[in-house]
Amino acid sequence: MDIILDTNILRQDFALRANKFDALFSYLRRTSSNLLIPDVVFREAESLFRRELQSQVDKTRAASERLARIAFIDSTKISLHCDIEAEVRAYREFLWCPRGFNRSYFLKADPKFLDETIDRLIYAKKPASSAGKEFRDIVIWLTIKDYLALHSESYAFISANTREFAAEGGSGLAVELQTEIAELPSKLFYFTSVEQFLKEKASEVDFVDLDWVQSAIPDKVLADLVLPELRFQDSPFEAYAEKSVSSYTGYISVQDVSATLDDFFVYDMFDDGLYLNLTYSADVEIEAGMQKFGASAEAGMREERQQSLLDGIEWTKTLHPKVFLSMSAKIVDHKIVDLELDDWELA
């Protein structure tokens, strides 16, 4: 089954190095399938790569300057050089043959799509939104639909744009879009993520059960991997603290995480081992700063004064937000390797 990817899948990992892409390319090679990228996806991915690269360069330089302003011993700024245009050219070449996979093809958008695109926007016809937006999604859909009409195979379309493409409840292709392609010679199966696609192709492996997974990934190993990522991407916790703590000062510190394995599945990559997908629910302990007036400490607050202020005292309050963790690993010779945190979100 050939696979069509949307931009929102490519931008999750521009270099396609994550475990899930190892598994996806293993599937493509083992089944002699093709990777299909609509032209508008190619162009948008290139644009997003450029913006992300520039954003990371700007953030690194800003962090270097902040560090130089507060450091006493070593205040040398990082000399950072990144040729953005050269990197974009390299990324463009990479997409032509991602990870050395030479069965990657681009689906050109036909100029004849313009009239229908305008009509769909005017009449808010899927995949246009009810507000008459989502030009790019319409072009992607018409490109795919045109390709399906010329072939008689089965295809998988992977896109996280559930509002535009998915049926109510997020399962399968929207009914309106299914109707449009019902009489075409090809079949199209819609998936919201690479993980969902791999789960449908999942394998049963005798030794990989709940007890084995929990034993192979001890709590400390998981926490040591997850905590730095949660601390680095702490903006959701800042928003959570701002809603949960009165007189929030902006101070936030992620202290600990305790996770429970909710679900997992295995995809057999044969000579490349096993792909293991894991879903955890977790309790995260964070400290949030709050300005406290008066001497009494409210319940749940640490009895520790952090800093005297002119108009009050800053205390830290312990909070326990719940999060969902999406993780993955490979199993090689019955051992866990390349354990990764793919994504996380507040519950």
Buried (B, 14 or more C-beta within 10 A) or exposed (E): BBBBBBBBBBBBBBEBEBBBBBBBBBBBBEEEBBBBBBBBBBBBBBEBBBEEBBEEBEEEBEEBEEBEEEEEEEEEEEEEEEEEEEBBEEBBEBBEEBBEBEEBEBBEBEEEBEEBBEEBBEEEBBBBEEEEEBBBBBBBBBBBBBBBEEEEBEBBBBBBBBBBBBBEEEEBBBEEBEEBBEEBEBBBBBBBBBBBBBBEBBBEBEEBEEEBBBEBBEEEEBBEBBBEBBBEEBEBBBEBBEEBBEEBBEBBEBBEBBBEBEEBBBBBBEEBBBBBBBBBBBBBBBBBBBBBEEEEBEEEBEEEEBEEEEEBBBBBBEBEBEBBBBBBBBBEEEEBEBBBBBBBEEE
